[in-house]
Amino acid sequence: MTYLAHPDDLSDLLPGEPQYRVDQLRRWLYVNPVLDADQMTNLPQHVREHLDLWPFAVEAERVADGGRTVKWLFRSADGAAIETVLIGYDDRATVCISSQAGCALGCTFCATGQFGFERHLEPGEIVAQVAFARAHLRTVGMPGVPARVTNVVFMGMGEPLVNYDRVREAIRRMIEEMHMSARSITVSTVGIVPGIRRLTNDPWPVNLAVSLHAADDELRTSLVPINARYPLAAVETAAAGYFAAKGRRVSIEWTLMDGVNDSDEQADRLAEIARRLRAHVNVIAMNPTPLSPFGPSGRIDRFLDRLKLAGINATRRVNRGGEIDAACGQLRAGVPLKGT
């Protein structure tokens, strides 16, 4: 598979070809990706016909919001499911990518966690999601949206900091091969403290988003079981270290669930954490999932107002693509595995 090869090993895919052919292929893969190898017009036909471009097949594609939200369910050769969402705005296009097929962390409100863990994604499978979105924008386009991916968020399936080495290599390729700014890349984690520390020590000032969802350890452990291993105080310390090292404001993600974490008390405790971290808070309306006991809260405005009254920079993330199951894991839930 082309994207599964390390960029420095592309010459192995073109035996006998001159170096400039390898350079042309590298540019097609990472700078100006295309959906089909036949679109690589400056490569000879005999080269193009032997390129197995994508490390996955498109099993499902769903479009919403007047063509400005597209979700893909990719299927790798071994059957692993990979979900990717491309969201277009007037001034930017954000691709939400997966770092694992499934997830082992078992967050009780997450559709991905309800299917368990399949495997880690390889760096090429992660980068290929960004390349596919780039190719889609260049060849298909979105109405009123720039024809380029401007932002990448690791907020799809999986916990990126559990798959650290592969995610790190994928980030390196995005920055060094695809020429993306580190500041346009966001890594979201439920609070894998060793991973946050490793990210702190890496050279790139990517954005860090921490999914808290609860402001006390008892509630958070019931929602995010890994909190028993990395409790709130440890997560906060690691996030503070990241901010101090990178100078990049940390974001706190908070999925609001009815009667669970939408109380005034939770808002006040969250405000204390956000104030100490000087963090921005993203409040997210919950997308209901088939196996989750929780539902969306009707107190979003009150919750946001309470945070703002406490002096916290807080916004409501606008939900996009609800009718196409755009939340991570939801499309996988609606499309059975082949052979089942």
C-alpha positions as CSV (number, residue, x, y, z in Angstrom):
1,M,0.0,0.0,0.0
2,T,1.4,3.4,-1.0
3,Y,0.6,5.3,2.2
4,L,1.7,2.5,4.4
5,A,5.3,2.9,3.0
6,H,7.5,5.4,4.9
7,P,8.1,8.4,2.6
8,D,11.8,7.7,2.5
9,D,11.1,4.2,1.2
10,L,9.0,5.2,-1.8
11,S,11.8,4.3,-4.2
12,D,11.1,0.6,-3.3
13,L,7.7,1.0,-4.9
14,L,9.3,2.2,-8.2
15,P,12.2,-0.1,-8.9
16,G,14.3,1.0,-11.8
17,E,12.7,4.4,-12.0
18,P,14.7,7.6,-11.7
19,Q,14.7,9.7,-8.5
20,Y,12.6,12.4,-10.0
21,R,9.8,9.9,-10.5
22,V,10.0,9.1,-6.8
23,D,9.9,12.8,-6.0
24,Q,6.8,13.2,-8.2
25,L,5.0,10.3,-6.4
26,R,5.9,11.8,-3.1
27,R,4.4,15.1,-4.1
28,W,1.2,13.4,-5.3
29,L,0.8,11.5,-2.1
30,Y,1.5,14.3,0.4
31,V,1.2,17.7,-1.2
32,N,-1.4,17.3,-4.0
33,P,-3.2,14.0,-3.3
34,V,-5.7,12.6,-5.7
35,L,-8.5,10.1,-5.3
36,D,-7.2,7.8,-8.1
37,A,-3.7,7.0,-9.2
38,D,-4.8,7.7,-12.9
39,Q,-5.0,11.3,-11.9
40,M,-1.2,11.4,-11.3
41,T,-0.8,12.7,-14.8
42,N,3.0,13.2,-14.9
43,L,3.7,9.6,-14.0
44,P,3.8,7.0,-16.8
45,Q,0.9,4.6,-17.2
46,H,3.1,1.6,-16.3
47,V,3.9,3.3,-13.0
48,R,0.3,4.3,-12.2
49,E,-1.2,1.0,-12.8
50,H,1.0,-0.7,-10.2
51,L,0.3,1.8,-7.4
52,D,-2.1,0.5,-4.7
53,L,-2.9,4.0,-3.5
54,W,-5.1,3.8,-0.4
55,P,-4.7,1.4,2.5
56,F,-8.4,1.1,2.8
57,A,-11.6,1.0,0.8
58,V,-14.6,3.3,1.1
59,E,-17.4,1.2,2.6
60,A,-19.8,4.0,3.2
61,E,-20.0,7.8,2.5
62,R,-22.7,10.0,3.9
63,V,-23.2,13.7,3.2
64,A,-25.1,16.4,5.2
65,D,-25.3,20.1,5.7
66,G,-25.7,20.9,2.1
67,G,-22.6,19.0,1.2
68,R,-20.5,20.7,3.9
69,T,-20.2,17.6,6.1
70,V,-19.0,14.3,4.7
71,K,-18.4,11.2,6.7
72,W,-16.5,8.1,5.5
73,L,-16.4,4.6,6.8
74,F,-13.2,3.1,5.5
75,R,-12.4,-0.6,5.7
76,S,-8.8,-1.9,5.7
77,A,-7.8,-5.1,4.1
78,D,-7.9,-6.9,7.5
79,G,-11.5,-5.7,8.1
80,A,-10.7,-2.9,10.6
81,A,-13.2,0.0,10.5
82,I,-11.8,3.5,10.2
83,E,-14.1,6.6,10.5
84,T,-13.2,10.0,9.2
85,V,-15.3,13.2,9.0
86,L,-14.6,16.3,6.9
87,I,-16.4,19.4,8.0
88,G,-16.4,22.6,5.9
89,Y,-16.9,26.2,6.9
90,D,-16.7,29.5,5.0
91,D,-13.0,30.0,6.0
92,R,-11.7,26.5,6.8
93,A,-12.1,22.8,6.4
94,T,-11.4,20.5,9.3
95,V,-10.9,16.8,9.1
96,C,-11.6,14.7,12.2
97,I,-9.4,11.5,12.0
98,S,-9.2,8.2,13.9
99,S,-6.0,6.9,15.5
100,Q,-7.3,3.4,16.3
101,A,-9.9,1.0,15.0
102,G,-12.2,0.9,18.0
103,C,-11.1,1.9,21.5
104,A,-10.2,0.0,24.6
105,L,-10.9,2.7,27.2
106,G,-14.6,2.0,27.5
107,C,-16.0,5.6,28.1
108,T,-19.6,4.9,28.9
109,F,-21.1,7.5,26.6
110,C,-18.9,6.9,23.6
111,A,-20.2,4.9,20.5
112,T,-16.6,3.8,19.7
113,G,-16.0,2.4,23.1
114,Q,-19.1,0.3,22.8
115,F,-17.5,-1.8,20.1
116,G,-14.2,-2.4,21.9
117,F,-10.7,-2.4,20.5
118,E,-9.7,-3.8,17.1
119,R,-6.2,-2.5,16.6
120,H,-3.9,0.5,16.4
121,L,-3.8,2.3,13.1
122,E,-0.5,2.6,11.4
123,P,1.0,6.0,10.6
124,G,0.1,5.6,6.9
125,E,-3.5,4.8,7.7
126,I,-3.7,8.0,9.9
127,V,-2.1,10.2,7.3
128,A,-4.1,8.7,4.5
129,Q,-7.3,10.0,6.1
130,V,-6.0,13.5,5.8
131,A,-4.8,12.9,2.3
132,F,-8.2,11.5,1.3
133,A,-9.9,14.6,2.6
134,R,-7.5,16.8,0.8
135,A,-8.1,14.9,-2.4
136,H,-11.9,15.1,-1.9
137,L,-11.7,18.9,-1.5
138,R,-9.5,19.3,-4.6
139,T,-11.5,17.0,-6.9
140,V,-15.1,17.0,-5.6
141,G,-15.1,20.1,-3.4
142,M,-17.6,21.5,-0.9
143,P,-19.8,24.5,-1.6
144,G,-18.3,27.7,-0.4
145,V,-15.4,25.9,1.4
146,P,-11.7,26.4,0.7
147,A,-10.3,23.6,-1.4
148,R,-7.8,22.5,1.2
149,V,-7.7,20.9,4.6
150,T,-6.8,23.7,7.0
151,N,-7.2,21.8,10.3
152,V,-6.7,18.3,11.6
153,V,-8.2,17.0,14.8
154,F,-7.5,13.7,16.4
155,M,-11.1,13.4,17.7
156,G,-12.3,10.3,15.8
157,M,-12.1,6.7,16.9
158,G,-9.5,5.8,19.4
159,E,-7.3,7.4,22.0
160,P,-4.3,8.8,20.2
161,L,-1.9,8.9,23.1
162,V,-2.3,5.2,23.7
163,N,-1.0,4.8,20.1
164,Y,1.7,7.3,20.7
165,D,4.5,6.2,18.5
166,R,2.4,5.8,15.4
167,V,0.5,9.0,16.0
168,R,3.8,10.9,16.5
169,E,5.0,9.6,13.1
170,A,1.7,10.6,11.5
171,I,2.0,14.1,12.9
172,R,5.6,14.3,11.7
173,R,4.5,13.4,8.1
174,M,1.7,16.0,8.2
175,I,4.1,18.7,9.2
176,E,7.2,17.7,7.2
177,E,5.7,16.0,4.2
178,M,2.2,17.7,3.9
179,H,3.6,21.1,5.0
180,M,0.9,21.6,7.6
181,S,1.4,23.9,10.5
182,A,1.6,22.2,13.9
183,R,-0.7,24.8,15.2
184,S,-3.4,23.5,12.8
185,I,-3.3,20.0,14.4
186,T,-5.2,19.2,17.6
187,V,-4.6,16.0,19.6
188,S,-7.5,15.1,21.9
189,T,-7.0,12.8,24.9
190,V,-9.1,11.6,27.8
191,G,-6.0,12.2,29.9
192,I,-3.3,9.7,29.3
193,V,-0.7,11.4,31.5
194,P,2.4,9.7,30.1
195,G,1.3,10.5,26.6
196,I,0.8,14.2,27.5
197,R,4.3,14.3,28.9
198,R,5.7,12.8,25.8
199,L,3.8,15.2,23.6
200,T,5.2,18.0,25.8
201,N,8.7,16.9,25.0
202,D,8.2,16.5,21.3
203,P,9.2,19.5,19.1
204,W,5.9,20.5,17.6
205,P,3.5,22.9,19.2
206,V,0.3,21.1,18.4
207,N,-2.9,21.9,20.2
208,L,-3.9,19.8,23.2
209,A,-7.5,19.1,24.0
210,V,-8.4,17.2,27.2
211,S,-11.7,15.4,27.4
212,L,-12.8,15.8,31.1
213,H,-16.6,15.3,31.1
214,A,-16.6,15.5,34.9
215,A,-14.9,17.7,37.5
216,D,-14.6,15.2,40.4
217,D,-12.9,11.8,40.4
218,E,-15.9,9.8,41.5
219,L,-18.1,10.9,38.7
220,R,-15.3,11.0,36.1
221,T,-14.2,7.4,36.9
222,S,-17.8,6.2,36.3
223,L,-17.8,7.9,32.9
224,V,-14.1,7.6,31.9
225,P,-12.7,4.5,33.6
226,I,-9.1,5.4,32.9
227,N,-9.5,8.2,35.4
228,A,-8.9,5.5,38.1
229,R,-5.3,5.3,36.8
230,Y,-4.8,8.9,35.9
231,P,-7.0,11.0,38.2
232,L,-8.0,14.6,37.6
233,A,-5.1,16.1,39.6
234,A,-2.5,14.2,37.5
235,V,-4.2,15.1,34.3
236,E,-4.4,18.8,35.3
237,T,-0.7,18.8,36.2
238,A,0.3,17.3,32.9
239,A,-1.9,19.7,31.0
240,A,-0.4,22.6,32.9
241,G,3.1,21.4,32.0
242,Y,2.1,21.3,28.3
243,F,0.8,24.9,28.5
244,A,4.0,26.0,30.2
245,A,6.3,24.3,27.7
246,K,4.4,25.1,24.5
247,G,2.6,28.3,25.2
248,R,-0.5,26.8,23.6
249,R,-3.8,27.2,25.4
250,V,-5.2,23.9,26.4
251,S,-8.9,23.1,25.5
252,I,-11.2,21.2,27.8
253,E,-13.8,19.1,26.1
254,W,-17.1,18.5,28.0
255,T,-19.9,16.3,26.6
256,L,-23.0,17.4,28.5
257,M,-25.3,14.6,29.6
258,D,-28.7,15.0,31.1
259,G,-28.7,14.7,34.9
260,V,-25.1,13.4,34.9
261,N,-22.6,16.3,34.5
262,D,-24.8,19.3,33.7
263,S,-25.4,20.6,37.3
264,D,-24.4,24.0,38.6
265,E,-21.9,22.2,40.9
266,Q,-20.1,20.5,38.0
267,A,-20.0,23.8,36.2
268,D,-18.5,25.6,39.2
269,R,-15.9,22.8,39.7
270,L,-15.1,22.9,36.0
271,A,-14.6,26.6,36.1
272,E,-12.0,26.2,38.9
273,I,-10.0,23.7,36.8
274,A,-10.3,25.9,33.6
275,R,-9.2,29.0,35.5
276,R,-6.1,27.3,36.9
277,L,-5.2,26.0,33.4
278,R,-6.3,29.2,31.7
279,A,-8.1,26.8,29.4
280,H,-10.8,27.2,26.9
281,V,-13.9,25.0,27.4
282,N,-15.8,23.4,24.6
283,V,-19.2,22.3,25.7
284,I,-20.6,19.5,23.4
285,A,-24.2,18.4,23.1
286,M,-24.2,14.7,23.5
287,N,-24.9,12.5,20.4
288,P,-27.1,9.7,21.7
289,T,-25.7,6.2,21.0
290,P,-27.6,2.9,21.0
291,L,-26.0,1.3,24.0
292,S,-25.5,4.4,26.2
293,P,-27.8,5.0,29.2
294,F,-27.3,8.8,28.9
295,G,-29.1,11.4,26.9
296,P,-28.4,15.0,25.8
297,S,-28.9,17.7,28.3
298,G,-31.4,20.6,28.0
299,R,-29.2,22.8,30.3
300,I,-26.5,23.7,27.8
301,D,-27.3,27.5,27.9
302,R,-27.4,27.6,31.7
303,F,-24.2,25.6,31.9
304,L,-22.4,27.9,29.5
305,D,-23.7,31.0,31.2
306,R,-22.5,29.8,34.6
307,L,-19.0,29.2,33.1
308,K,-18.9,32.6,31.5
309,L,-20.1,34.3,34.7
310,A,-17.1,32.7,36.4
311,G,-14.9,34.3,33.8
312,I,-14.2,31.2,31.7
313,N,-13.8,31.3,27.9
314,A,-16.4,28.8,27.0
315,T,-18.2,28.0,23.8
316,R,-20.8,25.5,22.5
317,R,-19.5,23.3,19.8
318,V,-21.9,23.3,16.9
319,N,-23.1,19.8,16.1
320,R,-22.7,18.9,12.5
321,G,-23.9,15.9,10.6
322,G,-26.3,14.5,13.2
323,E,-28.5,12.9,10.5
324,I,-25.5,11.0,9.1
325,D,-24.2,9.6,12.4
326,A,-21.2,11.9,12.3
327,A,-20.1,11.3,16.0
328,C,-17.2,8.9,16.3
329,G,-18.4,5.3,16.2
330,Q,-21.9,6.1,15.1
331,L,-21.5,5.3,11.4
332,R,-19.7,2.1,12.3
333,A,-22.7,1.2,14.5
334,G,-25.1,1.5,11.6
335,V,-23.0,-0.4,9.0
336,P,-22.4,-4.0,9.9
337,L,-19.0,-5.7,9.3
338,K,-18.8,-7.4,6.0
339,G,-19.7,-11.1,6.5
340,T,-21.9,-10.5,9.5
